[in-house]
Amino acid sequence: MREKKSKQLGTLLFLIIAGGLCLPVAASPQFHPKDTEWPSYGADLAGTRYRSLDQINASNFNDLEIAWRIKTDNFGDRPEYKLEGTPLMVNGVLYATAGSRRAVIALDPASGELLWIHGEHEGKRGAAAPRQLSGRGLAYWSDGREERIFYVTPGFRLVCLDAKTGVRIPSFGDNGEVDLKLNDDQDIFPDLTTGEIGIQSAPVVAKDTVIIGAAFREGMTPKSMRNNKGYVRGFDVRTGKRLWIFHTIPKKSEFGYDTWDKGSAEYTGNTGVWTQITVDEQLGLVYLPVESPTSDFYGGHRPGNNLFGETLVCVDLKTGERKWHFQLVHHPLWDMDISSAPILADITIDGKPVKAVAQPSKQGFLYVFDRVTGKPIWPIPERPVEVGNVPGEWYSHTQPIPTKPPAYSRNGVSIDDLIDFTPALRERAKEIASKYHLGPVFTPPTVSKLEGPLGTLTMGTASGGTNWPGGSYDPETHNVYVYACNSCIEPAGLVAAPKEVSDIAYIAGTAGREVEILHGPGENAGADSPRPPKKPAGGGFTRMDIDGLPLVKPPYGTITAINLDKGEFVWQIAHGETPDVVRNSAILKGMNIPRTGQTTYNVGTLVTKTLVIAGEGNITTTADHPRGAMLRAYDKMTGNEVGAVYMPAPQTGSPMTYMVNGKQYIVVAVSGGPYSGEYIAYTLPSTGE
Amino acid sequence: MNARNSIQQEGDDDVNAKSPVAILVLAVIASPLCLLRAQAPAAESRSVWDGVYTEEQAKRGESVYRKECAACHGDLLAGAESAPPLTGGAFLANWNGLTIGDLFDRIRKTMPQSAPGRLTRQQNADILAFMLSVNKFPAGKTELYRQSEMLKEIRFEAAKPAPKK
């Protein structure tokens, strides 16, 4: 972190030097055709988000202009404000999911012209879906003649389209679709229309198999300890026939069943794979990042380590059979879903080539394994962790903690992490923190009490560190580039759940707000009806900032370059303009505060031949630009910023890139706040026309 | 600050931007207060720091929030993977400099996700009051309006303004 200041200052210097140097332009290198395309969600099945393109580079990034843009408002019956897709570009066509309908659109990648659109009207089934809106994307398959597009609707149906026309391919499944609520080794309850299961991530197609995970509603305050289970399945790309299934909660007699005491594997649900799946086609291995079991913060109804909750599982591409697994968190209590794609990396350890898999995480650890054997590249020993005292909870007394690389974002809260621009601010932050239990990573939640603690103050849990956008990997430098929120504080407190609300003993909540039975307006409001007790609204809530200033000190969000041959940081920078509240703060006037980065958890990165590119997740208004956010480019070797272009809203879907007709494009999804979803394509100005 | 008085001042400020209905409403409210206005200093528009909702309204909003919103945005409004937080840095930054009316319309038109537009304006205003209370913007003596046009007169400011002299 100490490096950061000099890097920031260095940016300006670098720009001045670069401007005078006339950097040599790469002389049209021989690209493998695929290097100019973006054929799957993460650029490739290894989840690298890497393309070796260099037309857009440090010398011209600031010159980027908008080639085309497409608002997604009309791809659904209402606008969408949370556009998270990353498009594909294959064989001269750009494909994306878009809008509140989760429509599939095909565009001309140079002009943005709409070529076709496909939407499924799912009625009640769509409206009841746990994961709605446009989702993250889709998958492409071709045997060289036929081209197919696969996506999953909000109502959990796998649909197969002709990539040329957007029309369903009737020979796939049942007239072009497979109902994913069926044939799942469980009866989805209560019924097919409202049964809770869905997915928002992009399907993965590897060889001739399309792989689909599952997602559920948020699990902070579940209504029941029972839920549907999130199994993973492989289907034949031609016929839609189910080829295999992997039980993320083992069935009786299967390996891992005994990690669920008191028969809890029978009724516990969730434990899906809601984020991107990664595949090594050559090895024929699939890497499954599994989420938390039912009930994120209280596990008293699922005693035991709970395999394969929060476990990286490697299965066979042909059979779905488990090859190896590593549980990142035993008996999950922190909502540390494995939230992003595992990254495949061919690295060099002690002079020897190693096929590795690197897993970014909410908790800021990059877990690195030999992807054939599952053996950690650097030791990940079991360490003693705090055991809590929530009634009925079952605790793991140890957790695996990587020795290398070091955590790349905060994963606990200590007094030293609190804001320290001035001693007075630190004192006020300490006052807020004093109402909570503090501790390092894996400090468990507490029962929330008005007299304290209100809960455990955590970071690197539900929203912290790296979430669904994941990281990037550069096969040239063997560096992982990963964004992390370094200030996403989550109070983890528990309150007893009344029987009408949940059959779980404790749900997430805060004391002083006893869970009330809901009253309609006017009910109990007539004369002589009992007066409600005087209690301030929002009692027990504590705003996690001080007059708008974040409770913790900067950097609020970072991008870290981690070299996988060494397990060490190459650089770490604050990503994102200093928030307006900090820049314009009267208290901080006259202080020299280096760029802080921003409090946001959904920033994805793109790496090219020379650059790491990522947009900002927050809105700012500065002297240099109107209300909006910047798409920034960094020198991938040094982390120095080399350029930035304006976006009207924050980046909400990770950027991708491709070449068409000799020009490189960068497409990014923006939305948020009052700005509805839009894909924007940037390219360099045309010359000599 | 007298709420009614301040509405009238703001309404006067950029009356051009208002719909005819709003202008009419404002004119009716404004007319008996002309004298007052003439004596008032230059119009000082209101922000979320000026007590724009009541405790009672926030409590009503809390009930609705818990039923309609908490499943995705969380009991503590901290958000999660599927829904953004309604408190904290990103939330405050995204709405900073806009108006409560912008936020109100966003909620009204797009939430709850499973059935947008199902809630009444009153319920939406109550939810908004609850969100303001959780974000520790001070409560006041008058309830948040149900009319978008009037809510557009209340600025969303993430940071507490310096005390007025």
Contacts between the chains, C-beta under 8 A, distances in Angstrom:
chain1	res1	chain2	res2	distance
A	78	B	109	6.7
A	78	B	110	6.1
A	78	B	116	5.5
A	79	B	109	7.6
A	79	B	110	7.0
A	80	B	110	7.9
A	81	B	106	6.9
A	81	B	110	6.3
A	82	B	84	7.1
A	127	B	114	5.0
A	127	B	115	6.4
A	128	B	114	6.6
A	130	B	82	7.9
A	131	B	82	6.2
A	132	B	113	5.4
A	132	B	114	7.4
A	133	B	113	7.4
A	200	B	82	7.4
A	217	B	71	5.8
A	217	B	72	7.3
A	217	B	82	7.7
A	218	B	71	6.4
A	218	B	72	5.7
A	218	B	74	6.9
A	218	B	80	4.4
A	218	B	81	7.2
A	218	B	82	5.9
A	218	B	83	7.2
A	220	B	74	5.2
A	220	B	75	6.4
A	220	B	80	6.7
A	221	B	70	6.4
A	221	B	71	7.2
A	221	B	74	7.7
A	221	B	75	5.4
A	274	B	81	7.5
A	335	B	80	7.8
A	337	B	81	7.4
A	339	B	81	6.9
A	462	B	74	7.9
A	462	B	78	6.7
A	462	B	80	5.8
A	462	B	81	8.0
A	463	B	78	6.8
A	463	B	79	6.4
A	463	B	80	6.7
A	463	B	81	7.7
A	463	B	85	7.0
A	467	B	81	6.4
A	468	B	81	6.3
A	487	B	89	6.8
A	488	B	88	7.8
A	489	B	88	7.6
A	490	B	76	8.0
A	490	B	78	5.6
A	491	B	76	6.2
A	491	B	78	7.6
A	507	B	75	7.4
A	508	B	74	7.1
A	508	B	75	5.4
A	508	B	76	7.0
A	509	B	75	4.9
A	509	B	76	7.5
A	510	B	75	7.4
A	510	B	76	6.2
A	513	B	62	7.4
A	515	B	66	7.7
A	516	B	63	6.6
A	516	B	66	8.0
A	518	B	63	4.9
A	518	B	64	8.0
A	518	B	66	7.2
A	518	B	67	5.6
A	519	B	63	6.6
A	521	B	60	7.0
A	521	B	122	7.7
A	532	B	59	7.9
A	535	B	59	7.8
A	536	B	55	5.9
A	536	B	133	7.9
A	536	B	139	8.0
A	537	B	55	5.0
A	537	B	56	7.9
A	537	B	58	3.3
A	537	B	59	4.6
A	537	B	61	7.6
A	537	B	62	6.0
A	537	B	129	7.8
A	537	B	130	6.5
A	537	B	133	4.5
A	537	B	139	7.2
A	538	B	58	6.3
A	538	B	62	7.4
A	538	B	130	7.1
A	538	B	133	3.8
A	538	B	134	4.8
A	538	B	136	7.5
A	541	B	76	7.2
A	541	B	133	7.6
A	541	B	134	4.8
A	541	B	136	7.5
A	543	B	87	6.7
A	543	B	134	7.5
A	543	B	135	6.0
A	543	B	136	4.1
A	544	B	87	7.3
A	544	B	88	5.8
A	545	B	88	6.9
A	545	B	89	7.1
A	545	B	92	7.6
A	547	B	159	5.7
A	547	B	160	4.4
A	548	B	92	6.2
A	548	B	158	4.4
A	548	B	159	3.6
A	548	B	160	6.8
A	549	B	159	7.7
A	550	B	89	5.7
A	556	B	89	6.8
A	579	B	89	6.4
A	579	B	93	5.4
A	580	B	93	6.7
A	580	B	96	5.7
A	580	B	97	7.4
A	580	B	158	7.1
A	580	B	159	7.9
A	581	B	92	6.8
A	581	B	93	7.4
A	581	B	96	7.0
A	581	B	158	4.7
A	581	B	159	4.4
A	584	B	159	6.9
A	585	B	159	6.4
A	586	B	162	4.8
A	598	B	89	6.7
A	598	B	90	7.2
A	598	B	93	7.1
A	599	B	88	6.3
A	599	B	89	2.9
A	599	B	90	5.7
A	599	B	93	7.9
A	600	B	89	7.1
A	600	B	90	4.6
A	617	B	90	6.3
A	618	B	89	6.9
A	618	B	90	5.5
A	618	B	93	4.0
A	618	B	94	6.8
A	619	B	93	5.3
A	619	B	94	5.3
A	619	B	96	7.1
A	620	B	93	7.0
A	621	B	97	6.3
A	627	B	97	6.4
A	650	B	94	7.3
A	672	B	84	7.3
A	672	B	94	5.7
A	673	B	94	3.5
A	673	B	95	5.8
A	673	B	98	7.3
A	673	B	106	7.5
A	674	B	95	7.8
A	674	B	98	6.2
A	674	B	102	4.9
A	674	B	103	7.7
A	674	B	105	8.0
A	674	B	106	5.8
